[in-house]
Amino acid sequence: MTSARRTLLIGLATFVVGLALWLSGLDTQIFIFTPSKAGVVLMVVGGLEALYGVYKAVRGEAPRN
């Protein structure tokens, strides 16, 4: 699997996990954090990583020697 595709898939998986936390934890609070807020953070990080994967795929990677 190429690096760009792997980065894109990991970013999308992180986004989906964040979305699940956000949707399921709207009225729940665990000792230190609220799952919905952690879900929003994971969605932002996952979205940025997915965009970086798209950027790497479009730009193309030079072969390393």
A tleap script that builds the chain and sets N, CA, C and O, in Angstrom:
source leaprc.protein.ff14SB
mol = sequence {
  NMET THR SER ALA ARG ARG THR LEU LEU ILE
  GLY LEU ALA THR PHE VAL VAL GLY LEU ALA
  LEU TRP LEU SER GLY LEU ASP THR GLN ILE
  PHE ILE PHE THR PRO SER LYS ALA GLY VAL
  VAL LEU MET VAL VAL GLY GLY LEU GLU ALA
  LEU TYR GLY VAL TYR LYS ALA VAL ARG GLY
  GLU ALA PRO ARG CASN
}
set mol.1.N position { 0.850 -1.166 0.000 }
set mol.1.CA position { 0.000 0.000 0.000 }
set mol.1.C position { 0.904 1.240 0.000 }
set mol.1.O position { 1.863 1.328 0.767 }
set mol.2.N position { 0.584 2.169 -0.856 }
set mol.2.CA position { 1.405 3.363 -0.945 }
set mol.2.C position { 1.198 4.233 0.290 }
set mol.2.O position { 0.198 4.119 1.000 }
set mol.3.N position { 2.154 5.086 0.517 }
set mol.3.CA position { 2.113 5.950 1.692 }
set mol.3.C position { 0.928 6.909 1.646 }
set mol.3.O position { 0.298 7.161 2.673 }
set mol.4.N position { 0.620 7.440 0.477 }
set mol.4.CA position { -0.495 8.387 0.356 }
set mol.4.C position { -1.823 7.691 0.650 }
set mol.4.O position { -2.669 8.242 1.355 }
set mol.5.N position { -2.006 6.501 0.122 }
set mol.5.CA position { -3.251 5.767 0.348 }
set mol.5.C position { -3.384 5.377 1.815 }
set mol.5.O position { -4.471 5.454 2.388 }
set mol.6.N position { -2.278 4.960 2.418 }
set mol.6.CA position { -2.287 4.586 3.828 }
set mol.6.C position { -2.638 5.783 4.701 }
set mol.6.O position { -3.437 5.660 5.629 }
set mol.7.N position { -2.049 6.939 4.412 }
set mol.7.CA position { -2.350 8.152 5.166 }
set mol.7.C position { -3.816 8.532 5.026 }
set mol.7.O position { -4.453 8.921 6.004 }
set mol.8.N position { -4.349 8.422 3.830 }
set mol.8.CA position { -5.752 8.732 3.593 }
set mol.8.C position { -6.665 7.790 4.371 }
set mol.8.O position { -7.621 8.243 5.000 }
set mol.9.N position { -6.387 6.493 4.342 }
set mol.9.CA position { -7.229 5.522 5.038 }
set mol.9.C position { -7.162 5.693 6.553 }
set mol.9.O position { -8.182 5.574 7.232 }
set mol.10.N position { -5.986 5.967 7.086 }
set mol.10.CA position { -5.856 6.185 8.524 }
set mol.10.C position { -6.594 7.451 8.936 }
set mol.10.O position { -7.228 7.480 9.990 }
set mol.11.N position { -6.520 8.486 8.125 }
set mol.11.CA position { -7.240 9.719 8.413 }
set mol.11.C position { -8.744 9.505 8.400 }
set mol.11.O position { -9.453 10.026 9.261 }
set mol.12.N position { -9.236 8.744 7.431 }
set mol.12.CA position { -10.675 8.467 7.368 }
set mol.12.C position { -11.130 7.598 8.541 }
set mol.12.O position { -12.219 7.800 9.079 }
set mol.13.N position { -10.302 6.634 8.935 }
set mol.13.CA position { -10.646 5.800 10.087 }
set mol.13.C position { -10.694 6.630 11.369 }
set mol.13.O position { -11.584 6.443 12.199 }
set mol.14.N position { -9.746 7.540 11.528 }
set mol.14.CA position { -9.741 8.415 12.696 }
set mol.14.C position { -10.974 9.311 12.701 }
set mol.14.O position { -11.571 9.547 13.751 }
set mol.15.N position { -11.352 9.805 11.536 }
set mol.15.CA position { -12.551 10.630 11.426 }
set mol.15.C position { -13.799 9.847 11.824 }
set mol.15.O position { -14.658 10.371 12.532 }
set mol.16.N position { -13.904 8.599 11.377 }
set mol.16.CA position { -15.072 7.770 11.685 }
set mol.16.C position { -15.139 7.459 13.185 }
set mol.16.O position { -16.220 7.477 13.774 }
set mol.17.N position { -13.995 7.177 13.799 }
set mol.17.CA position { -13.977 6.926 15.242 }
set mol.17.C position { -14.402 8.187 15.994 }
set mol.17.O position { -15.168 8.111 16.955 }
set mol.18.N position { -13.913 9.331 15.565 }
set mol.18.CA position { -14.320 10.588 16.183 }
set mol.18.C position { -15.800 10.854 16.019 }
set mol.18.O position { -16.454 11.333 16.945 }
set mol.19.N position { -16.336 10.546 14.842 }
set mol.19.CA position { -17.765 10.727 14.595 }
set mol.19.C position { -18.593 9.822 15.504 }
set mol.19.O position { -19.621 10.241 16.035 }
set mol.20.N position { -18.140 8.579 15.681 }
set mol.20.CA position { -18.848 7.654 16.570 }
set mol.20.C position { -18.820 8.154 18.013 }
set mol.20.O position { -19.828 8.083 18.716 }
set mol.21.N position { -17.673 8.658 18.453 }
set mol.21.CA position { -17.586 9.216 19.806 }
set mol.21.C position { -18.493 10.426 19.962 }
set mol.21.O position { -19.166 10.581 20.981 }
set mol.22.N position { -18.506 11.271 18.960 }
set mol.22.CA position { -19.319 12.482 19.034 }
set mol.22.C position { -20.802 12.148 19.090 }
set mol.22.O position { -21.547 12.736 19.874 }
set mol.23.N position { -21.231 11.205 18.256 }
set mol.23.CA position { -22.647 10.851 18.221 }
set mol.23.C position { -23.101 10.079 19.452 }
set mol.23.O position { -24.220 10.272 19.927 }
set mol.24.N position { -22.248 9.213 19.970 }
set mol.24.CA position { -22.665 8.376 21.091 }
set mol.24.C position { -22.431 9.040 22.442 }
set mol.24.O position { -23.024 8.625 23.437 }
set mol.25.N position { -21.588 10.052 22.500 }
set mol.25.CA position { -21.251 10.627 23.795 }
set mol.25.C position { -21.774 12.019 24.029 }
set mol.25.O position { -21.172 12.784 24.782 }
set mol.26.N position { -22.888 12.370 23.399 }
set mol.26.CA position { -23.407 13.732 23.542 }
set mol.26.C position { -23.880 14.047 24.961 }
set mol.26.O position { -23.767 15.191 25.402 }
set mol.27.N position { -24.399 13.068 25.676 }
set mol.27.CA position { -24.911 13.331 27.016 }
set mol.27.C position { -24.141 12.582 28.100 }
set mol.27.O position { -24.643 12.401 29.209 }
set mol.28.N position { -22.938 12.151 27.785 }
set mol.28.CA position { -22.135 11.368 28.707 }
set mol.28.C position { -20.898 12.160 29.112 }
set mol.28.O position { -20.309 12.872 28.299 }
set mol.29.N position { -20.512 12.026 30.385 }
set mol.29.CA position { -19.259 12.629 30.825 }
set mol.29.C position { -18.504 11.610 31.658 }
set mol.29.O position { -19.012 11.085 32.648 }
set mol.30.N position { -17.286 11.347 31.234 }
set mol.30.CA position { -16.408 10.449 31.956 }
set mol.30.C position { -15.515 11.324 32.829 }
set mol.30.O position { -15.324 12.502 32.527 }
set mol.31.N position { -14.983 10.785 33.870 }
set mol.31.CA position { -14.246 11.498 34.916 }
set mol.31.C position { -13.552 12.778 34.459 }
set mol.31.O position { -13.800 13.837 35.037 }
set mol.32.N position { -12.701 12.719 33.455 }
set mol.32.CA position { -11.905 13.887 33.071 }
set mol.32.C position { -12.406 14.554 31.791 }
set mol.32.O position { -12.323 15.777 31.670 }
set mol.33.N position { -12.912 13.801 30.856 }
set mol.33.CA position { -13.260 14.376 29.549 }
set mol.33.C position { -14.670 13.997 29.129 }
set mol.33.O position { -15.284 13.081 29.677 }
set mol.34.N position { -15.155 14.720 28.154 }
set mol.34.CA position { -16.452 14.434 27.551 }
set mol.34.C position { -16.198 13.756 26.207 }
set mol.34.O position { -15.493 14.318 25.369 }
set mol.35.N position { -16.752 12.563 25.976 }
set mol.35.CA position { -16.491 11.855 24.720 }
set mol.35.C position { -16.862 12.657 23.472 }
set mol.35.O position { -16.209 12.522 22.438 }
set mol.36.N position { -17.902 13.488 23.558 }
set mol.36.CA position { -18.287 14.255 22.376 }
set mol.36.C position { -17.204 15.271 22.007 }
set mol.36.O position { -16.956 15.501 20.823 }
set mol.37.N position { -16.556 15.883 23.004 }
set mol.37.CA position { -15.481 16.839 22.708 }
set mol.37.C position { -14.247 16.125 22.169 }
set mol.37.O position { -13.588 16.626 21.257 }
set mol.38.N position { -13.934 14.963 22.725 }
set mol.38.CA position { -12.820 14.176 22.202 }
set mol.38.C position { -13.125 13.717 20.779 }
set mol.38.O position { -12.221 13.631 19.948 }
set mol.39.N position { -14.377 13.427 20.498 }
set mol.39.CA position { -14.781 13.033 19.148 }
set mol.39.C position { -14.587 14.149 18.146 }
set mol.39.O position { -14.160 13.905 17.018 }
set mol.40.N position { -14.896 15.372 18.545 }
set mol.40.CA position { -14.700 16.511 17.651 }
set mol.40.C position { -13.215 16.694 17.353 }
set mol.40.O position { -12.838 16.961 16.212 }
set mol.41.N position { -12.380 16.554 18.364 }
set mol.41.CA position { -10.932 16.674 18.155 }
set mol.41.C position { -10.448 15.589 17.208 }
set mol.41.O position { -9.670 15.870 16.296 }
set mol.42.N position { -10.893 14.356 17.405 }
set mol.42.CA position { -10.487 13.267 16.513 }
set mol.42.C position { -10.994 13.485 15.095 }
set mol.42.O position { -10.304 13.142 14.135 }
set mol.43.N position { -12.192 14.052 14.946 }
set mol.43.CA position { -12.704 14.326 13.609 }
set mol.43.C position { -11.849 15.377 12.905 }
set mol.43.O position { -11.578 15.253 11.711 }
set mol.44.N position { -11.428 16.396 13.621 }
set mol.44.CA position { -10.574 17.436 13.017 }
set mol.44.C position { -9.231 16.850 12.621 }
set mol.44.O position { -8.756 17.080 11.508 }
set mol.45.N position { -8.612 16.092 13.527 }
set mol.45.CA position { -7.302 15.489 13.230 }
set mol.45.C position { -7.424 14.498 12.072 }
set mol.45.O position { -6.581 14.490 11.175 }
set mol.46.N position { -8.456 13.671 12.084 }
set mol.46.CA position { -8.660 12.707 11.004 }
set mol.46.C position { -8.915 13.383 9.672 }
set mol.46.O position { -8.409 12.940 8.642 }
set mol.47.N position { -9.697 14.453 9.685 }
set mol.47.CA position { -9.953 15.197 8.452 }
set mol.47.C position { -8.692 15.814 7.884 }
set mol.47.O position { -8.460 15.774 6.675 }
set mol.48.N position { -7.871 16.391 8.767 }
set mol.48.CA position { -6.606 16.980 8.301 }
set mol.48.C position { -5.669 15.913 7.741 }
set mol.48.O position { -5.008 16.132 6.725 }
set mol.49.N position { -5.614 14.767 8.400 }
set mol.49.CA position { -4.754 13.689 7.915 }
set mol.49.C position { -5.255 13.142 6.582 }
set mol.49.O position { -4.454 12.811 5.708 }
set mol.50.N position { -6.566 13.045 6.422 }
set mol.50.CA position { -7.115 12.587 5.150 }
set mol.50.C position { -6.813 13.584 4.036 }
set mol.50.O position { -6.484 13.186 2.918 }
set mol.51.N position { -6.923 14.870 4.335 }
set mol.51.CA position { -6.574 15.888 3.336 }
set mol.51.C position { -5.101 15.825 2.970 }
set mol.51.O position { -4.739 16.022 1.810 }
set mol.52.N position { -4.255 15.553 3.945 }
set mol.52.CA position { -2.825 15.407 3.660 }
set mol.52.C position { -2.574 14.186 2.772 }
set mol.52.O position { -1.715 14.224 1.891 }
set mol.53.N position { -3.323 13.104 3.005 }
set mol.53.CA position { -3.202 11.924 2.150 }
set mol.53.C position { -3.615 12.221 0.724 }
set mol.53.O position { -2.980 11.747 -0.218 }
set mol.54.N position { -4.684 13.009 0.551 }
set mol.54.CA position { -5.111 13.410 -0.789 }
set mol.54.C position { -4.047 14.278 -1.438 }
set mol.54.O position { -3.745 14.118 -2.621 }
set mol.55.N position { -3.477 15.196 -0.669 }
set mol.55.CA position { -2.413 16.062 -1.188 }
set mol.55.C position { -1.215 15.239 -1.653 }
set mol.55.O position { -0.662 15.489 -2.724 }
set mol.56.N position { -0.813 14.246 -0.837 }
set mol.56.CA position { 0.315 13.402 -1.224 }
set mol.56.C position { 0.000 12.587 -2.473 }
set mol.56.O position { 0.879 12.365 -3.306 }
set mol.57.N position { -1.246 12.143 -2.609 }
set mol.57.CA position { -1.621 11.341 -3.782 }
set mol.57.C position { -1.629 12.204 -5.055 }
set mol.57.O position { -1.200 11.758 -6.119 }
set mol.58.N position { -2.115 13.427 -4.930 }
set mol.58.CA position { -2.181 14.306 -6.102 }
set mol.58.C position { -0.790 14.786 -6.494 }
set mol.58.O position { -0.450 14.808 -7.677 }
set mol.59.N position { 0.000 15.162 -5.525 }
set mol.59.CA position { 1.330 15.669 -5.787 }
set mol.59.C position { 2.244 14.575 -6.316 }
set mol.59.O position { 3.112 14.831 -7.151 }
set mol.60.N position { 2.051 13.376 -5.837 }
set mol.60.CA position { 2.911 12.275 -6.255 }
set mol.60.C position { 4.173 12.251 -5.417 }
set mol.60.O position { 4.642 13.287 -4.944 }
set mol.61.N position { 4.703 11.087 -5.244 }
set mol.61.CA position { 5.916 10.946 -4.446 }
set mol.61.C position { 7.076 10.565 -5.338 }
set mol.61.O position { 6.957 9.687 -6.193 }
set mol.62.N position { 8.187 11.226 -5.134 }
set mol.62.CA position { 9.393 10.906 -5.894 }
set mol.62.C position { 9.984 9.609 -5.351 }
set mol.62.O position { 10.002 9.397 -4.139 }
set mol.63.N position { 10.465 8.744 -6.230 }
set mol.63.CA position { 11.075 7.501 -5.754 }
set mol.63.C position { 12.364 7.798 -4.999 }
set mol.63.O position { 13.152 8.658 -5.392 }
set mol.64.N position { 12.557 7.065 -3.904 }
set mol.64.CA position { 13.770 7.260 -3.092 }
set mol.64.C position { 14.867 6.323 -3.575 }
set mol.64.O position { 14.612 5.169 -3.920 }
set mol.65.N position { 16.062 6.828 -3.593 }
set mol.65.CA position { 17.208 5.993 -4.007 }
set mol.65.C position { 17.986 5.519 -2.824 }
set mol.65.O position { 18.979 4.808 -2.983 }
savepdb mol mol.pdb
quit
